[in-house]
Amino acid sequence: MGVLKTLAYAAVAICLAVTAAQSEDSLLNRVTECVGRLSAQMEHHWLLPDATGRQVETERSHLLDVLDAIVTPETASRALSVRIEAKMAHAALLTQSAFSRDERRSAWANKRAREEIDQCRDMLLSASADTAAPALRGSSGVAETVNQGTWKASQ
């Protein structure tokens, strides 16, 4: 009976280790994809400026900080590959949205690009620029996180 318990515990430990590694990889992939998508969105705003361009740059900067914290030398090349693939996919959506002559395809691409960016924004802790309280707005008018405001107040 002791051997069976030992094998059962070993199996559970292996399953937990594999699950932890998978969730860590999925987090890395999701953050990397979001950085790529926000990079494409930012470049799109450089070509076709609108009011949300500055917000996209700030969100990308925050996710780059997260990516720098979770990427390791072993995962760096894979992360770069995923980031480039996501950026190209999002750029294709934005190009189709802006320049397609087929209104249905253009509307679909626009909706799909917005959904992807909204999912990336959901990962961030900061409030959007539209809903941020006036006390959380920086001198540039861009919403700050509570931590940034606290840090500035402590200086």
Order of alpha helices (4+ residues) and beta strands (2+ residues): alpha-alpha-alpha-alpha-alpha
